[in-house]
Amino acid sequence: MGGFFGAASEHSCITDVFFGTDYHSHLGTRRGGMTAYSAAKGFQRAIHSIENSPFRTKFEKDIEDMEGNMCIGCISDTDPQPILVRSKLGVYAVCTIGIINNARELEEELLDSGCASFETMSSGSINSSDLVGALIAQKPTFTEGIRYVQQKINGTVSLMILTKDGIIAARDKEGRLPILVGKRDDGYCLSFESFSYQKLGYETCYELGPGEIINLTSKGYDILSERTNDLKICSFLWTYYGYPTAVYEGVNVEVMRTRNGEIMAEQDMANGKLPDVDYICGIPDSGVPHAIGYANRSGIPFARPFIKYTPTWPRSFMPQNQTIRNQVAKMKLIPVHELISGKKLLFVDDSIVRGTQLRETVEFLYANGAKEVHMRSACPPIMYGCKYLNFSRSNSELDLIARKIIDEFEGEEGVKYIAEYSDTNTERGQRLRNEICKRLKLTSLEFQSLEGTVKAIGLPACNLCSYCWDGKE
Protein backbone atom coordinates (compact mmCIF):
# COMPACT_ATOMS: atom_id res chain seq x y z
CA MET A 1 0.00 0.00 0.00
CA GLY A 2 1.06 3.63 0.17
CA GLY A 3 -0.16 7.19 -0.07
CA PHE A 4 0.86 10.49 -1.60
CA PHE A 5 0.38 14.25 -1.34
CA GLY A 6 1.20 17.10 -3.70
CA ALA A 7 0.71 20.86 -3.76
CA ALA A 8 1.06 23.82 -6.11
CA SER A 9 0.94 27.26 -4.52
CA GLU A 10 1.60 30.94 -5.10
CA HIS A 11 4.00 30.64 -2.17
CA SER A 12 6.35 27.94 -0.89
CA CYS A 13 4.48 24.68 -0.36
CA ILE A 14 7.31 22.55 1.08
CA THR A 15 5.95 22.45 4.62
CA ASP A 16 2.44 21.71 3.34
CA VAL A 17 3.72 18.64 1.51
CA PHE A 18 5.85 17.66 4.51
CA PHE A 19 2.85 17.62 6.86
CA GLY A 20 0.42 16.32 4.24
CA THR A 21 2.64 13.37 3.37
CA ASP A 22 3.27 12.61 7.04
CA TYR A 23 -0.49 12.23 7.48
CA HIS A 24 -0.27 9.19 5.16
CA SER A 25 2.11 7.28 7.45
CA HIS A 26 -0.60 4.75 8.39
CA LEU A 27 -0.55 3.52 4.77
CA GLY A 28 3.12 2.57 4.47
CA THR A 29 6.06 1.53 6.58
CA ARG A 30 9.17 1.29 4.40
CA ARG A 31 10.02 4.40 2.36
CA GLY A 32 9.20 8.08 2.33
CA GLY A 33 10.14 10.64 -0.29
CA MET A 34 9.68 14.26 -1.37
CA THR A 35 10.52 16.09 -4.59
CA ALA A 36 10.20 19.85 -5.05
CA TYR A 37 10.70 22.11 -8.05
CA SER A 38 11.79 25.73 -8.28
CA ALA A 39 13.16 27.72 -11.19
CA ALA A 40 16.26 28.55 -9.17
CA LYS A 41 17.12 25.08 -7.87
CA GLY A 42 15.32 22.83 -10.34
CA PHE A 43 14.26 19.44 -9.00
CA GLN A 44 15.27 18.63 -5.42
CA ARG A 45 14.65 15.19 -3.98
CA ALA A 46 15.01 13.36 -0.67
CA ILE A 47 14.21 9.70 0.06
CA HIS A 48 14.60 7.92 3.40
CA SER A 49 13.80 4.60 5.04
CA ILE A 50 10.99 5.00 7.58
CA GLU A 51 11.04 1.42 8.86
CA ASN A 52 12.40 2.39 12.25
CA SER A 53 11.50 6.04 12.56
CA PRO A 54 8.57 8.26 11.55
CA PHE A 55 8.47 10.19 8.27
CA ARG A 56 8.60 13.59 9.90
CA THR A 57 11.80 12.91 11.87
CA LYS A 58 13.61 11.82 8.70
CA PHE A 59 12.60 14.86 6.61
CA GLU A 60 12.76 17.73 9.10
CA LYS A 61 16.23 18.75 7.94
CA ASP A 62 15.51 18.15 4.23
CA ILE A 63 12.67 20.65 4.11
CA GLU A 64 14.98 23.38 5.41
CA ASP A 65 17.01 23.12 2.18
CA MET A 66 14.16 22.52 -0.27
CA GLU A 67 12.40 25.35 -2.01
CA GLY A 68 9.63 25.65 -4.56
CA ASN A 69 5.99 26.40 -5.19
CA MET A 70 5.35 22.84 -6.38
CA CYS A 71 6.17 19.66 -4.48
CA ILE A 72 5.05 16.03 -4.17
CA GLY A 73 5.58 13.51 -1.38
CA CYS A 74 5.02 9.77 -1.05
CA ILE A 75 4.80 7.07 1.61
CA SER A 76 5.49 3.59 0.23
CA ASP A 77 5.46 0.01 1.47
CA THR A 78 7.75 -0.99 -1.38
CA ASP A 79 9.78 1.31 -3.62
CA PRO A 80 12.01 4.33 -2.96
CA GLN A 81 10.20 7.21 -4.65
CA PRO A 82 9.53 9.74 -6.17
CA ILE A 83 11.98 8.90 -8.91
CA LEU A 84 13.40 11.42 -11.41
CA VAL A 85 12.98 10.65 -15.11
CA ARG A 86 14.55 12.29 -18.15
CA SER A 87 12.89 11.44 -21.46
CA LYS A 88 11.62 13.08 -24.64
CA LEU A 89 8.86 14.52 -22.44
CA GLY A 90 11.47 16.37 -20.38
CA VAL A 91 12.56 15.95 -16.77
CA TYR A 92 9.91 15.00 -14.25
CA ALA A 93 9.38 13.20 -10.93
CA VAL A 94 7.02 10.23 -10.61
CA CYS A 95 5.47 8.52 -7.61
CA THR A 96 2.94 5.70 -7.68
CA ILE A 97 0.75 3.69 -5.33
CA GLY A 98 -0.73 0.27 -6.04
CA ILE A 99 0.58 -2.98 -7.50
CA ILE A 100 1.80 -4.00 -10.94
CA ASN A 101 1.31 -7.77 -11.17
CA ASN A 102 2.83 -8.08 -14.64
CA ALA A 103 5.92 -5.97 -13.94
CA ARG A 104 8.37 -8.62 -15.19
CA GLU A 105 6.59 -9.00 -18.50
CA LEU A 106 6.46 -5.24 -19.03
CA GLU A 107 10.13 -4.92 -18.10
CA GLU A 108 11.13 -7.51 -20.69
CA GLU A 109 8.91 -5.88 -23.30
CA LEU A 110 10.50 -2.48 -22.72
CA LEU A 111 14.05 -3.84 -22.71
CA ASP A 112 13.39 -5.64 -25.98
CA SER A 113 12.09 -2.40 -27.50
CA GLY A 114 15.25 -0.47 -26.59
CA CYS A 115 14.74 0.81 -23.04
CA ALA A 116 18.26 0.93 -21.60
CA SER A 117 17.84 -0.04 -17.94
CA PHE A 118 15.72 0.06 -14.81
CA GLU A 119 16.46 0.92 -11.22
CA THR A 120 16.64 -2.40 -9.39
CA MET A 121 16.12 -2.70 -5.64
CA SER A 122 18.01 -5.01 -3.29
CA SER A 123 15.15 -7.53 -3.55
CA GLY A 124 15.84 -7.86 -7.27
CA SER A 125 12.50 -6.37 -8.28
CA ILE A 126 12.35 -3.19 -10.31
CA ASN A 127 11.10 0.13 -9.03
CA SER A 128 7.42 0.43 -9.97
CA SER A 129 7.64 4.18 -10.52
CA ASP A 130 10.64 3.67 -12.80
CA LEU A 131 8.63 1.17 -14.84
CA VAL A 132 5.65 3.54 -15.03
CA GLY A 133 7.93 6.39 -16.08
CA ALA A 134 9.38 4.25 -18.87
CA LEU A 135 5.91 3.27 -20.10
CA ILE A 136 4.78 6.90 -20.14
CA ALA A 137 7.84 7.84 -22.18
CA GLN A 138 6.74 5.48 -24.95
CA LYS A 139 4.08 7.99 -26.00
CA PRO A 140 4.32 11.59 -27.28
CA THR A 141 2.37 13.21 -24.41
CA PHE A 142 1.88 12.62 -20.70
CA THR A 143 -1.84 12.02 -21.18
CA GLU A 144 -1.29 9.40 -23.87
CA GLY A 145 1.51 7.86 -21.81
CA ILE A 146 -0.66 7.55 -18.71
CA ARG A 147 -3.49 6.04 -20.73
CA TYR A 148 -0.93 3.57 -22.06
CA VAL A 149 0.05 2.68 -18.48
CA GLN A 150 -3.59 2.15 -17.55
CA GLN A 151 -4.02 -0.11 -20.56
CA LYS A 152 -0.85 -2.15 -20.07
CA ILE A 153 -0.68 -2.87 -16.37
CA ASN A 154 -2.37 -5.77 -14.63
CA GLY A 155 -3.13 -4.50 -11.16
CA THR A 156 -3.66 -1.03 -9.75
CA VAL A 157 -1.66 2.16 -10.26
CA SER A 158 -2.52 5.71 -9.24
CA LEU A 159 0.20 8.29 -9.80
CA MET A 160 1.46 11.83 -9.53
CA ILE A 161 3.97 13.44 -11.90
CA LEU A 162 5.77 16.65 -10.99
CA THR A 163 6.88 18.68 -14.01
CA LYS A 164 8.22 22.22 -14.16
CA ASP A 165 4.76 23.34 -15.29
CA GLY A 166 2.47 21.57 -12.82
CA ILE A 167 1.48 18.32 -11.16
CA ILE A 168 -0.27 15.65 -13.22
CA ALA A 169 -2.39 13.18 -11.26
CA ALA A 170 -4.13 10.05 -12.49
CA ARG A 171 -6.47 7.79 -10.52
CA ASP A 172 -6.20 4.08 -11.28
CA LYS A 173 -8.45 2.87 -14.06
CA GLU A 174 -11.06 1.30 -11.77
CA GLY A 175 -10.82 3.82 -8.96
CA ARG A 176 -9.78 1.29 -6.33
CA LEU A 177 -7.79 4.04 -4.61
CA PRO A 178 -8.90 7.66 -4.11
CA ILE A 179 -7.36 10.95 -5.20
CA LEU A 180 -8.89 14.20 -3.96
CA VAL A 181 -8.20 17.85 -4.78
CA GLY A 182 -8.10 20.49 -2.04
CA LYS A 183 -8.38 24.24 -2.57
CA ARG A 184 -7.00 27.18 -0.60
CA ASP A 185 -6.76 30.89 -1.41
CA ASP A 186 -3.14 30.58 -2.56
CA GLY A 187 -3.22 27.21 -4.34
CA TYR A 188 -4.35 23.61 -4.67
CA CYS A 189 -3.28 20.20 -3.40
CA LEU A 190 -3.70 16.52 -4.30
CA SER A 191 -4.06 13.76 -1.75
CA PHE A 192 -5.02 10.15 -1.07
CA GLU A 193 -6.43 11.11 2.34
CA SER A 194 -8.85 14.03 2.54
CA PHE A 195 -8.10 14.84 6.18
CA SER A 196 -4.40 15.36 5.41
CA TYR A 197 -5.01 18.79 3.89
CA GLN A 198 -7.87 20.03 6.04
CA LYS A 199 -5.53 20.91 8.90
CA LEU A 200 -3.49 22.91 6.37
CA GLY A 201 -6.44 25.10 5.45
CA TYR A 202 -7.53 23.39 2.22
CA GLU A 203 -11.10 22.37 1.50
CA THR A 204 -12.15 19.49 -0.74
CA CYS A 205 -13.21 20.81 -4.13
CA TYR A 206 -12.98 17.72 -6.35
CA GLU A 207 -12.53 13.94 -6.30
CA LEU A 208 -11.04 12.26 -9.35
CA GLY A 209 -13.06 9.49 -10.95
CA PRO A 210 -11.78 6.12 -12.19
CA GLY A 211 -9.04 6.55 -14.80
CA GLU A 212 -9.30 10.35 -14.71
CA ILE A 213 -6.21 12.46 -15.39
CA ILE A 214 -5.79 16.11 -14.38
CA ASN A 215 -3.07 18.76 -14.42
CA LEU A 216 -2.84 20.92 -11.28
CA THR A 217 -1.24 24.35 -10.84
CA SER A 218 -1.57 27.08 -8.26
CA LYS A 219 -4.39 28.54 -10.38
CA GLY A 220 -6.54 25.43 -10.54
CA TYR A 221 -6.79 22.13 -12.38
CA ASP A 222 -7.56 21.04 -15.93
CA ILE A 223 -9.04 17.67 -16.86
CA LEU A 224 -6.74 15.97 -19.38
CA SER A 225 -8.71 12.74 -19.67
CA GLU A 226 -12.29 12.15 -18.52
CA ARG A 227 -13.31 9.64 -15.88
CA THR A 228 -14.88 6.31 -16.77
CA ASN A 229 -17.90 4.60 -15.18
CA ASP A 230 -15.85 1.61 -13.98
CA LEU A 231 -15.66 2.45 -10.26
CA LYS A 232 -14.52 -0.49 -8.09
CA ILE A 233 -13.19 1.22 -4.98
CA CYS A 234 -11.59 -1.02 -2.34
CA SER A 235 -14.05 -1.88 0.44
CA PHE A 236 -11.18 -2.37 2.86
CA LEU A 237 -10.50 1.36 2.82
CA TRP A 238 -13.45 1.64 5.19
CA THR A 239 -13.12 -1.65 7.04
CA TYR A 240 -9.38 -1.51 7.76
CA TYR A 241 -7.01 0.65 5.69
CA GLY A 242 -8.43 4.14 6.04
CA TYR A 243 -7.79 6.50 8.89
CA PRO A 244 -10.95 7.23 10.95
CA THR A 245 -11.19 10.83 9.74
CA ALA A 246 -10.86 9.94 6.04
CA VAL A 247 -13.72 10.31 3.56
CA TYR A 248 -13.90 8.29 0.33
CA GLU A 249 -16.64 8.81 -2.23
CA GLY A 250 -18.47 10.91 0.36
CA VAL A 251 -18.44 8.19 3.06
CA ASN A 252 -16.52 8.77 6.31
CA VAL A 253 -14.49 5.82 7.66
CA GLU A 254 -15.44 6.20 11.33
CA VAL A 255 -19.12 6.56 10.50
CA MET A 256 -19.02 3.44 8.30
CA ARG A 257 -17.27 1.38 10.98
CA THR A 258 -19.73 2.39 13.68
CA ARG A 259 -22.66 1.61 11.36
CA ASN A 260 -21.01 -1.69 10.45
CA GLY A 261 -20.88 -2.70 14.11
CA GLU A 262 -24.53 -1.79 14.55
CA ILE A 263 -25.48 -4.00 11.60
CA MET A 264 -23.50 -6.94 13.04
CA ALA A 265 -25.29 -6.58 16.36
CA GLU A 266 -28.66 -6.43 14.59
CA GLN A 267 -27.83 -9.63 12.72
CA ASP A 268 -26.77 -11.43 15.91
CA MET A 269 -29.94 -10.36 17.70
CA ALA A 270 -32.16 -11.38 14.78
CA ASN A 271 -30.44 -14.80 14.57
CA GLY A 272 -30.46 -15.40 18.33
CA LYS A 273 -26.65 -15.29 18.44
CA LEU A 274 -26.12 -12.34 20.76
CA PRO A 275 -24.06 -13.89 23.57
CA ASP A 276 -24.41 -13.15 27.27
CA VAL A 277 -21.20 -11.19 27.86
CA ASP A 278 -19.99 -8.53 30.27
CA TYR A 279 -18.38 -6.22 27.71
CA ILE A 280 -18.09 -5.49 24.01
CA CYS A 281 -14.48 -4.71 23.08
CA GLY A 282 -12.52 -3.78 19.97
CA ILE A 283 -9.16 -5.08 18.81
CA PRO A 284 -7.25 -1.79 18.51
CA ASP A 285 -7.07 0.29 16.55
CA SER A 286 -9.43 -0.23 13.61
CA GLY A 287 -11.63 -2.75 15.42
CA VAL A 288 -12.65 -0.24 18.09
CA PRO A 289 -15.29 1.79 16.17
CA HIS A 290 -16.84 -1.43 14.84
CA ALA A 291 -17.11 -2.56 18.49
CA ILE A 292 -18.59 0.76 19.62
CA GLY A 293 -21.32 0.37 17.01
CA TYR A 294 -21.97 -3.20 18.17
CA ALA A 295 -22.16 -2.07 21.81
CA ASN A 296 -24.45 0.86 21.02
CA ARG A 297 -26.96 -1.34 19.20
CA SER A 298 -26.79 -4.38 21.52
CA GLY A 299 -26.97 -2.36 24.74
CA ILE A 300 -23.98 -4.22 26.20
CA PRO A 301 -21.33 -1.89 27.73
CA PHE A 302 -18.19 -1.10 25.75
CA ALA A 303 -14.84 -1.54 27.50
CA ARG A 304 -11.11 -1.67 26.73
CA PRO A 305 -9.67 -4.73 28.54
CA PHE A 306 -6.22 -4.11 27.09
CA ILE A 307 -4.44 -1.06 25.76
CA LYS A 308 -1.77 -0.85 23.07
CA TYR A 309 1.42 0.82 24.23
CA THR A 310 2.52 2.70 21.14
CA PRO A 311 4.80 5.63 22.13
CA THR A 312 7.98 3.68 21.34
CA TRP A 313 6.69 1.00 18.96
CA PRO A 314 3.76 2.48 17.03
CA ARG A 315 3.83 -0.36 14.47
CA SER A 316 4.63 -3.89 15.62
CA PHE A 317 5.69 -5.04 12.13
CA MET A 318 8.55 -2.53 11.86
CA PRO A 319 11.48 -4.63 13.15
CA GLN A 320 13.12 -6.79 10.49
CA ASN A 321 13.84 -9.66 12.86
CA GLN A 322 10.76 -11.88 13.22
CA THR A 323 11.60 -12.84 16.80
CA ILE A 324 11.77 -9.18 17.79
CA ARG A 325 8.55 -8.48 15.89
CA ASN A 326 6.74 -11.17 17.88
CA GLN A 327 8.13 -9.86 21.15
CA VAL A 328 7.16 -6.27 20.32
CA ALA A 329 3.61 -7.40 19.48
CA LYS A 330 3.38 -9.01 22.93
CA MET A 331 4.95 -6.06 24.73
CA LYS A 332 2.41 -3.68 23.21
CA LEU A 333 -0.65 -5.31 24.82
CA ILE A 334 -1.05 -4.01 28.38
CA PRO A 335 -3.94 -5.73 30.21
CA VAL A 336 -6.49 -4.07 32.47
CA HIS A 337 -6.94 -7.02 34.83
CA GLU A 338 -10.13 -5.69 36.38
CA LEU A 339 -11.81 -5.80 32.97
CA ILE A 340 -10.54 -9.27 32.02
CA SER A 341 -10.35 -11.54 35.05
CA GLY A 342 -13.51 -13.63 35.35
CA LYS A 343 -15.20 -11.70 32.53
CA LYS A 344 -17.04 -12.87 29.43
CA LEU A 345 -15.84 -10.70 26.55
CA LEU A 346 -16.93 -10.18 22.96
CA PHE A 347 -14.27 -8.65 20.72
CA VAL A 348 -14.71 -7.15 17.27
CA ASP A 349 -11.74 -7.17 14.91
CA ASP A 350 -11.54 -5.52 11.49
CA SER A 351 -10.78 -8.86 9.80
CA ILE A 352 -9.38 -12.35 10.32
CA VAL A 353 -6.64 -13.08 7.79
CA ARG A 354 -4.22 -15.79 8.89
CA GLY A 355 -5.35 -15.95 12.49
CA THR A 356 -1.85 -16.08 13.98
CA GLN A 357 -1.90 -12.76 15.80
CA LEU A 358 -5.53 -13.20 16.83
CA ARG A 359 -4.76 -16.58 18.39
CA GLU A 360 -1.97 -14.97 20.43
CA THR A 361 -4.35 -12.22 21.54
CA VAL A 362 -6.94 -14.77 22.67
CA GLU A 363 -4.29 -16.72 24.57
CA PHE A 364 -3.18 -13.45 26.19
CA LEU A 365 -6.75 -12.80 27.35
CA TYR A 366 -7.19 -16.28 28.83
CA ALA A 367 -3.79 -16.00 30.51
CA ASN A 368 -5.11 -12.88 32.22
CA GLY A 369 -8.22 -14.63 33.52
CA ALA A 370 -10.87 -14.17 30.82
CA LYS A 371 -13.80 -16.57 31.31
CA GLU A 372 -15.01 -16.48 27.67
CA VAL A 373 -13.74 -14.82 24.51
CA HIS A 374 -16.22 -14.34 21.67
CA MET A 375 -15.12 -12.85 18.34
CA ARG A 376 -16.88 -10.94 15.58
CA SER A 377 -15.11 -10.14 12.31
CA ALA A 378 -16.11 -6.79 10.80
CA CYS A 379 -15.97 -8.26 7.30
CA PRO A 380 -16.71 -11.62 5.60
CA PRO A 381 -14.17 -14.48 5.65
CA ILE A 382 -11.17 -13.61 3.46
CA MET A 383 -11.05 -16.26 0.75
CA TYR A 384 -8.66 -14.81 -1.86
CA GLY A 385 -5.34 -13.00 -1.75
CA CYS A 386 -5.76 -9.43 -3.01
CA LYS A 387 -4.72 -8.92 -6.65
CA TYR A 388 -5.04 -5.17 -6.57
CA LEU A 389 -3.44 -3.89 -3.36
CA ASN A 390 -1.07 -5.18 -0.69
CA PHE A 391 -3.75 -6.40 1.69
CA SER A 392 -3.89 -10.17 2.36
CA ARG A 393 -1.18 -10.90 -0.21
CA SER A 394 0.79 -14.10 0.41
CA ASN A 395 2.67 -16.82 -1.40
CA SER A 396 -0.37 -19.07 -1.21
CA GLU A 397 -4.06 -18.50 -0.54
CA LEU A 398 -3.81 -21.49 1.78
CA ASP A 399 -2.06 -19.11 4.20
CA LEU A 400 -5.50 -17.57 4.74
CA ILE A 401 -7.11 -19.39 7.65
CA ALA A 402 -10.51 -19.78 5.99
CA ARG A 403 -9.05 -21.17 2.77
CA LYS A 404 -6.66 -23.42 4.65
CA ILE A 405 -9.51 -25.00 6.58
CA ILE A 406 -11.68 -25.39 3.48
CA ASP A 407 -8.80 -27.11 1.71
CA GLU A 408 -8.33 -29.46 4.64
CA PHE A 409 -12.06 -30.25 4.58
CA GLU A 410 -12.54 -30.79 0.85
CA GLY A 411 -9.27 -30.27 -1.02
CA GLU A 412 -9.41 -28.41 -4.33
CA GLU A 413 -13.13 -29.18 -4.60
CA GLY A 414 -13.75 -26.82 -1.70
CA VAL A 415 -13.31 -23.77 -3.94
CA LYS A 416 -16.67 -24.59 -5.52
CA TYR A 417 -18.39 -24.03 -2.18
CA ILE A 418 -16.77 -20.79 -1.01
CA ALA A 419 -20.11 -18.96 -1.12
CA GLU A 420 -21.58 -21.58 1.23
CA TYR A 421 -18.61 -21.38 3.60
CA SER A 422 -19.02 -17.59 3.73
CA ASP A 423 -22.69 -17.89 4.70
CA THR A 424 -23.32 -18.51 8.38
CA ASN A 425 -26.76 -19.99 7.61
CA THR A 426 -25.38 -23.03 5.74
CA GLU A 427 -23.98 -26.26 7.10
CA ARG A 428 -20.58 -25.53 5.53
CA GLY A 429 -20.62 -22.01 6.94
CA GLN A 430 -21.23 -23.29 10.45
CA ARG A 431 -18.57 -25.95 10.07
CA LEU A 432 -15.99 -23.30 9.08
CA ARG A 433 -16.87 -21.08 12.03
CA ASN A 434 -16.74 -23.96 14.49
CA GLU A 435 -13.32 -25.04 13.22
CA ILE A 436 -11.90 -21.52 13.48
CA CYS A 437 -13.29 -21.31 17.02
CA LYS A 438 -11.52 -24.56 17.87
CA ARG A 439 -8.18 -23.44 16.44
CA LEU A 440 -8.25 -19.94 17.90
CA LYS A 441 -9.83 -21.05 21.21
CA LEU A 442 -12.87 -18.81 20.75
CA THR A 443 -16.18 -19.29 22.53
CA SER A 444 -18.11 -18.16 19.46
CA LEU A 445 -17.40 -16.53 16.11
CA GLU A 446 -19.41 -14.70 13.48
CA PHE A 447 -18.44 -12.73 10.38
CA GLN A 448 -20.11 -9.68 8.93
CA SER A 449 -21.93 -10.62 5.73
CA LEU A 450 -21.04 -9.09 2.38
CA GLU A 451 -24.53 -7.60 2.24
CA GLY A 452 -23.98 -6.05 5.68
CA THR A 453 -20.64 -4.58 4.61
CA VAL A 454 -22.17 -3.02 1.51
CA LYS A 455 -25.04 -1.62 3.57
CA ALA A 456 -22.59 -0.09 6.06
CA ILE A 457 -20.60 1.62 3.30
CA GLY A 458 -23.73 2.84 1.60
CA LEU A 459 -22.49 2.72 -2.01
CA PRO A 460 -23.87 0.42 -4.71
CA ALA A 461 -22.33 -3.06 -4.53
CA CYS A 462 -21.33 -2.77 -8.20
CA ASN A 463 -19.02 0.14 -7.30
CA LEU A 464 -17.16 -1.76 -4.55
CA CYS A 465 -14.29 -4.21 -4.92
CA SER A 466 -15.03 -7.35 -2.88
CA TYR A 467 -12.57 -9.69 -4.60
CA CYS A 468 -10.88 -10.92 -1.41
CA TRP A 469 -14.24 -12.13 -0.10
CA ASP A 470 -16.04 -13.50 -3.15
CA GLY A 471 -13.39 -13.71 -5.90
CA LYS A 472 -15.45 -11.54 -8.24
CA GLU A 473 -13.36 -9.16 -10.33
Secondary structure, 3 states (H helix, E strand, C coil): CEEEEEEEECCCCHHHHHHHHHCCHHHCCCEEEEEEEECCCEEEEEEEECCCCCHHHHHCCHHHHCCCCEEEEEEECCCCCCEEEEECCEEEEEEEEEEECCHHHHHHHHHHCCCCCCCECCCCCECHHHHHHHHHCCCCCHHHHHHHHHHHCCEEEEEEEECCCCEEEECCCCCCCCCEEEEECCEEEEECCCHHHHCCCCEEEEECCCCCEEEEECCEEEEEECCCCCCCEECHHHHHHCCCCCEECCEEHHHHHHHHHHHHHHHHHHCCCCCCCCEEEECCCCHHHHHHHHHHHHCCCECCCEEECCCCCCCCCCCCCHHHHHHHHHHHEEECHHHCCCCEEEEEECCCCCCHHHHHHHHHHHHCCCCEEEEEECCCCCCCCCCCCCCCCCCCHHHCHHHHHHHHHHHHHHHHHHHHHHCCCCHHHHHHHHHHHHHHCCCEEEECCHHHHHHHHCCCHHHEECHHHHCCC
